[in-house]
């Protein structure tokens, strides 16, 4: 699992710098379970299948989602509308797609369309109870944070 983490960190930093014109910094990686209570308001999730399977998600509080959307669209947002949902879906799509490219020399993998979960303190139920879920916190926008969660394994 650890060999998959660094490419996701590298891609996430690159995507936020390139598309959101802002620097992000990865924090201390930790494992999560569905029992962990996280204070997320929105998550974008993409499934992975092929020689690597699982899912990757980006999760954040509403104010971070609004700031991400503003950097992408140039328009202020203060509630979840189609632009915010599209922005979070697009960010996770770009992260998953670019991470997939990092693995293509070793593994054939396809990604699904993004799914969005919105709601205060929602939980993500991962594809398999046996898969280890790694969460990477990122600092962004002067003290705010978002989380990239990765649950991947090599297919048998």
C-alpha positions in Angstrom: 0.0 0.0 0.0 2.8 2.5 0.9 4.2 2.3 -2.7 0.9 3.8 -3.9 0.9 6.8 -1.6 3.7 8.9 -2.9 2.4 9.1 -6.5 -1.0 10.3 -5.2 0.7 13.0 -3.0 2.8 14.1 -6.0 -0.2 14.3 -8.3 -2.4 16.0 -5.7 0.2 18.7 -5.2 0.5 19.2 -9.0 -3.2 19.3 -9.6 -3.8 22.0 -6.9 -0.9 24.0 -8.1 -1.9 23.8 -11.8 -5.7 24.0 -11.6 -6.3 25.9 -8.4 -3.2 28.0 -8.5 -2.5 27.2 -4.9 0.1 25.3 -3.0 -0.9 22.3 -0.8 1.2 20.5 1.7 0.7 16.9 2.7 0.5 16.1 6.4 1.0 12.9 8.4 -0.6 9.9 6.7 -2.9 7.8 8.8 -5.2 4.8 8.5 -9.0 5.1 8.7 -12.0 2.8 9.1 -15.6 3.5 8.6 -15.8 4.0 12.4 -13.6 7.1 12.2 -15.8 10.3 12.5 -14.6 12.9 10.0 -16.1 16.3 9.7 -16.5 16.3 5.9 -19.3 18.1 4.0 -18.5 16.8 0.5 -16.5 14.0 -1.0 -15.7 13.1 -4.6 -15.0 9.4 -5.1 -13.6 7.4 -8.0 -13.4 3.6 -8.3 -10.3 1.9 -9.7 -10.4 -1.5 -11.4 -8.0 -3.7 -13.3 -4.6 -4.8 -12.0 -5.1 -2.2 -9.2 -8.6 -2.0 -7.7 -10.2 0.0 -5.0 -11.2 3.7 -4.7 -9.8 7.1 -4.1 -11.6 10.1 -2.6 -11.2 13.7 -1.8 -13.1 15.1 1.1 -13.4 18.5 2.6 -15.5 21.0 4.6 -17.9 23.2 2.7 -15.8 26.4 2.9 -12.8 24.6 1.3 -15.1 23.2 -1.5 -16.3 26.8 -2.1 -12.8 28.1 -2.3 -11.7 25.3 -4.7 -14.7 26.1 -6.9 -13.9 29.8 -6.9 -10.3 29.1 -8.0 -11.7 27.0 -10.9 -14.6 29.2 -11.9 -13.8 32.7 -10.7 -17.2 32.9 -9.0 -17.9 33.1 -5.3 -20.1 30.3 -3.8 -21.6 29.9 -0.4 -23.9 26.9 -0.9 -23.6 23.6 -2.7 -24.8 24.1 -6.3 -24.0 22.4 -9.6 -20.7 24.3 -10.0 -19.4 23.2 -6.6 -20.4 19.6 -7.2 -18.9 19.7 -10.7 -15.6 21.2 -9.4 -15.1 18.6 -6.7 -15.9 15.8 -9.3 -13.5 17.3 -11.7 -10.7 17.6 -9.1 -10.9 14.0 -8.1 -11.2 12.9 -11.7 -8.0 14.8 -12.6 -6.2 13.4 -9.5 -7.3 9.8 -10.2 -6.5 10.1 -13.9 -3.1 11.5 -13.4 -2.3 9.0 -10.7 -3.4 6.2 -13.0 -0.8 7.5 -15.5 1.9 7.1 -12.8 1.0 3.4 -12.5 0.5 2.5 -16.2 4.0 1.1 -16.7 3.4 -1.5 -14.1 -0.4 -1.9 -13.9 -3.3 -1.7 -16.3 -6.1 0.2 -14.4 -9.3 1.9 -15.4 -11.1 4.6 -13.4 -14.9 5.1 -13.0 -16.8 8.3 -13.3 -16.7 10.4 -10.2 -19.5 10.1 -7.6 -20.2 12.9 -5.1 -21.4 12.5 -1.6 -22.6 15.6 0.1 -23.9 15.9 3.7 -22.5 17.0 7.1 -20.3 14.4 8.7 -20.9 11.7 6.1 -19.1 8.4 6.1 -17.5 6.7 3.1 -18.1 2.9 3.0 -15.2 1.4 1.1 -15.4 -1.4 -1.5 -14.0 -4.1 0.8 -13.8 -4.4 4.6 -10.4 -6.1 4.2 -8.8 -3.2 2.3 -6.6 -0.8 4.2 -7.7 2.8 3.8 -4.9 5.5 4.0 -5.9 9.1 4.5 -3.6 12.0 3.6 -4.4 15.4 5.1 -3.4 18.4 3.0 -3.2 21.9 4.2 -4.5 24.5 1.7 -5.7 28.1 1.6 -3.8 29.3 4.7 -4.8 26.9 7.4 -7.7 25.0 5.8 -7.4 21.3 5.0 -8.8 18.5 2.8 -8.2 14.8 2.8 -7.2 12.4 0.1 -8.2 8.8 1.0 -6.8 5.9 -0.9 -8.0 2.3 -0.7 -6.2 0.3 -3.3 -4.8 -3.2 -3.7 -3.3 -5.3 -6.5 -5.9 -7.5 -8.0 -5.3 -11.2 -7.7 
